[in-house]
Amino acid sequence: MKKNWNYETKIEEIETIISRIEAGELQLEEVFEEFGAAVKSLRECENFLQQRQQQVDLMIETLQDSEQ
């Protein structure tokens, strides 16, 4: 992920794409292009959340080890 990558911004972009598709604002070719971009962004968001979950799990494990 790029340094200036932002989860909330990506979610907004995905929501915008979905809205445009649902509203019928795009030609068929554009629908496929935008859908592909949305899927790519969703994968990036999923990876981001998985990384953060791993960090949280590690912190919890560290806290539990220090309490024992």
TIRO-2110 file (N, C-alpha, C; in Angstrom, 1 decimal):
// TIRO-2110
0.8, -1.2, 0.0, N, 1, A
0.0, 0.0, 0.0, CA, 1, A
0.9, 1.3, 0.0, C, 1, A
0.4, 2.2, -0.7, N, 2, A
1.1, 3.5, -0.7, CA, 2, A
1.1, 4.2, 0.6, C, 2, A
2.1, 5.1, 0.8, N, 3, A
2.2, 5.8, 2.1, CA, 3, A
1.0, 6.7, 2.4, C, 3, A
0.4, 7.3, 1.3, N, 4, A
-0.7, 8.2, 1.5, CA, 4, A
-2.1, 7.4, 1.4, C, 4, A
-2.0, 6.1, 1.4, N, 5, A
-3.3, 5.3, 1.3, CA, 5, A
-4.1, 5.5, 2.6, C, 5, A
-5.4, 5.6, 2.4, N, 6, A
-6.3, 5.9, 3.5, CA, 6, A
-7.6, 5.0, 3.4, C, 6, A
-7.8, 4.3, 4.4, N, 7, A
-8.9, 3.3, 4.5, CA, 7, A
-10.3, 4.0, 4.2, C, 7, A
-10.5, 5.1, 4.9, N, 8, A
-11.8, 5.8, 4.8, CA, 8, A
-12.0, 6.4, 3.4, C, 8, A
-10.9, 6.9, 2.8, N, 9, A
-11.0, 7.4, 1.5, CA, 9, A
-11.4, 6.3, 0.5, C, 9, A
-10.7, 5.1, 0.6, N, 10, A
-11.0, 4.0, -0.2, CA, 10, A
-12.5, 3.5, -0.1, C, 10, A
-13.0, 3.5, 1.1, N, 11, A
-14.4, 3.1, 1.3, CA, 11, A
-15.3, 4.1, 0.6, C, 11, A
-15.0, 5.4, 0.7, N, 12, A
-15.8, 6.4, 0.0, CA, 12, A
-15.8, 6.2, -1.5, C, 12, A
-14.6, 5.9, -2.0, N, 13, A
-14.5, 5.7, -3.4, CA, 13, A
-15.3, 4.5, -3.9, C, 13, A
-15.3, 3.4, -3.1, N, 14, A
-16.1, 2.2, -3.4, CA, 14, A
-17.6, 2.6, -3.4, C, 14, A
-18.0, 3.3, -2.4, N, 15, A
-19.4, 3.7, -2.3, CA, 15, A
-19.8, 4.5, -3.4, C, 15, A
-18.9, 5.4, -3.9, N, 16, A
-19.2, 6.3, -5.0, CA, 16, A
-19.4, 5.4, -6.3, C, 16, A
-18.5, 4.5, -6.5, N, 17, A
-18.6, 3.6, -7.6, CA, 17, A
-19.9, 2.8, -7.6, C, 17, A
-20.2, 2.2, -6.5, N, 18, A
-21.5, 1.5, -6.4, CA, 18, A
-22.7, 2.3, -6.7, C, 18, A
-22.7, 3.5, -6.1, N, 19, A
-23.8, 4.5, -6.4, CA, 19, A
-23.9, 4.8, -7.9, C, 19, A
-22.8, 5.0, -8.5, N, 20, A
-22.8, 5.3, -10.0, CA, 20, A
-23.3, 4.2, -10.8, C, 20, A
-22.9, 2.9, -10.4, N, 21, A
-23.4, 1.8, -11.1, CA, 21, A
-24.9, 1.6, -10.9, C, 21, A
-25.3, 1.7, -9.7, N, 22, A
-26.7, 1.5, -9.3, CA, 22, A
-27.6, 2.5, -10.0, C, 22, A
-27.1, 3.8, -10.1, N, 23, A
-27.9, 4.8, -10.7, CA, 23, A
-27.9, 4.8, -12.3, C, 23, A
-27.1, 3.9, -12.8, N, 24, A
-27.1, 3.7, -14.3, CA, 24, A
-26.4, 4.8, -15.0, C, 24, A
-25.4, 5.5, -14.3, N, 25, A
-24.7, 6.6, -14.9, CA, 25, A
-23.6, 6.2, -15.8, C, 25, A
-23.2, 4.9, -15.9, N, 26, A
-22.1, 4.5, -16.6, CA, 26, A
-22.5, 3.6, -17.8, C, 26, A
-21.7, 3.7, -18.9, N, 27, A
-21.8, 2.8, -20.0, CA, 27, A
-21.3, 1.4, -19.5, C, 27, A
-21.7, 0.4, -20.3, N, 28, A
-21.3, -1.0, -19.9, CA, 28, A
-19.8, -1.2, -19.7, C, 28, A
-19.0, -0.7, -20.6, N, 29, A
-17.6, -0.8, -20.5, CA, 29, A
-17.1, -0.1, -19.2, C, 29, A
-17.6, 1.1, -18.9, N, 30, A
-17.2, 1.8, -17.7, CA, 30, A
-17.7, 1.0, -16.4, C, 30, A
-18.8, 0.3, -16.5, N, 31, A
-19.3, -0.5, -15.4, CA, 31, A
-18.2, -1.5, -15.0, C, 31, A
-17.7, -2.2, -16.0, N, 32, A
-16.7, -3.2, -15.8, CA, 32, A
-15.4, -2.6, -15.3, C, 32, A
-15.0, -1.5, -15.8, N, 33, A
-13.8, -0.8, -15.3, CA, 33, A
-13.9, -0.4, -13.9, C, 33, A
-15.0, 0.3, -13.6, N, 34, A
-15.2, 0.8, -12.2, CA, 34, A
-15.4, -0.4, -11.2, C, 34, A
-16.1, -1.4, -11.7, N, 35, A
-16.3, -2.6, -10.8, CA, 35, A
-14.9, -3.2, -10.5, C, 35, A
-14.1, -3.3, -11.5, N, 36, A
-12.7, -3.8, -11.3, CA, 36, A
-11.9, -3.0, -10.3, C, 36, A
-12.1, -1.7, -10.4, N, 37, A
-11.4, -0.8, -9.5, CA, 37, A
-11.9, -0.9, -8.1, C, 37, A
-13.2, -1.1, -8.0, N, 38, A
-13.9, -1.3, -6.6, CA, 38, A
-13.4, -2.6, -6.0, C, 38, A
-13.3, -3.7, -6.8, N, 39, A
-12.8, -5.0, -6.2, CA, 39, A
-11.4, -4.8, -5.8, C, 39, A
-10.6, -4.1, -6.5, N, 40, A
-9.1, -3.9, -6.1, CA, 40, A
-9.1, -3.2, -4.8, C, 40, A
-9.9, -2.1, -4.7, N, 41, A
-9.9, -1.3, -3.5, CA, 41, A
-10.4, -2.1, -2.3, C, 41, A
-11.4, -3.0, -2.5, N, 42, A
-11.9, -3.9, -1.5, CA, 42, A
-10.9, -4.8, -1.0, C, 42, A
-10.1, -5.3, -1.9, N, 43, A
-9.0, -6.2, -1.5, CA, 43, A
-7.9, -5.5, -0.7, C, 43, A
-7.6, -4.2, -1.1, N, 44, A
-6.7, -3.4, -0.3, CA, 44, A
-7.2, -3.2, 1.1, C, 44, A
-8.5, -2.9, 1.2, N, 45, A
-9.1, -2.6, 2.5, CA, 45, A
-9.1, -3.9, 3.4, C, 45, A
-9.4, -5.0, 2.8, N, 46, A
-9.4, -6.3, 3.5, CA, 46, A
-7.9, -6.6, 4.0, C, 46, A
-6.9, -6.4, 3.2, N, 47, A
-5.5, -6.6, 3.6, CA, 47, A
-5.2, -5.6, 4.8, C, 47, A
-5.6, -4.4, 4.6, N, 48, A
-5.4, -3.4, 5.7, CA, 48, A
-6.0, -3.9, 7.0, C, 48, A
-7.2, -4.3, 7.0, N, 49, A
-7.9, -4.7, 8.2, CA, 49, A
-7.3, -6.0, 8.8, C, 49, A
-6.8, -6.9, 7.9, N, 50, A
-6.2, -8.1, 8.4, CA, 50, A
-4.9, -7.8, 9.1, C, 50, A
-4.1, -6.8, 8.5, N, 51, A
-2.9, -6.4, 9.2, CA, 51, A
-3.1, -5.8, 10.5, C, 51, A
-4.1, -4.9, 10.6, N, 52, A
-4.5, -4.3, 11.9, CA, 52, A
-5.0, -5.3, 12.9, C, 52, A
-5.7, -6.3, 12.4, N, 53, A
-6.1, -7.3, 13.4, CA, 53, A
-5.0, -8.1, 13.9, C, 53, A
-4.0, -8.4, 13.1, N, 54, A
-2.8, -9.1, 13.5, CA, 54, A
-2.0, -8.2, 14.6, C, 54, A
-2.0, -6.9, 14.4, N, 55, A
-1.3, -6.0, 15.3, CA, 55, A
-2.1, -6.0, 16.7, C, 55, A
-3.4, -6.0, 16.6, N, 56, A
-4.2, -6.0, 17.8, CA, 56, A
-4.0, -7.4, 18.6, C, 56, A
-4.1, -8.5, 17.8, N, 57, A
-3.9, -9.8, 18.4, CA, 57, A
-2.5, -9.8, 19.1, C, 57, A
-1.5, -9.3, 18.5, N, 58, A
-0.2, -9.3, 19.1, CA, 58, A
-0.1, -8.5, 20.4, C, 58, A
-0.8, -7.3, 20.3, N, 59, A
-0.8, -6.5, 21.5, CA, 59, A
-1.6, -7.2, 22.7, C, 59, A
-2.7, -7.8, 22.4, N, 60, A
-3.4, -8.5, 23.4, CA, 60, A
-2.6, -9.7, 24.0, C, 60, A
-1.9, -10.4, 23.1, N, 61, A
-1.0, -11.5, 23.5, CA, 61, A
0.1, -10.9, 24.4, C, 61, A
0.7, -9.8, 24.1, N, 62, A
1.7, -9.2, 24.9, CA, 62, A
1.2, -8.8, 26.2, C, 62, A
0.0, -8.2, 26.3, N, 63, A
-0.6, -7.8, 27.5, CA, 63, A
-0.9, -9.0, 28.4, C, 63, A
-1.4, -10.1, 27.8, N, 64, A
-1.7, -11.3, 28.6, CA, 64, A
-0.4, -11.9, 29.2, C, 64, A
0.7, -11.9, 28.4, N, 65, A
1.9, -12.4, 28.8, CA, 65, A
2.5, -11.6, 30.0, C, 65, A
2.3, -10.3, 29.9, N, 66, A
2.9, -9.4, 31.0, CA, 66, A
2.1, -9.5, 32.3, C, 66, A
0.8, -9.9, 32.2, N, 67, A
0.0, -10.1, 33.4, CA, 67, A
0.2, -11.4, 34.1, C, 67, A
0.9, -12.3, 33.5, N, 68, A
1.1, -13.6, 34.1, CA, 68, A
2.4, -13.6, 34.9, C, 68, A
END
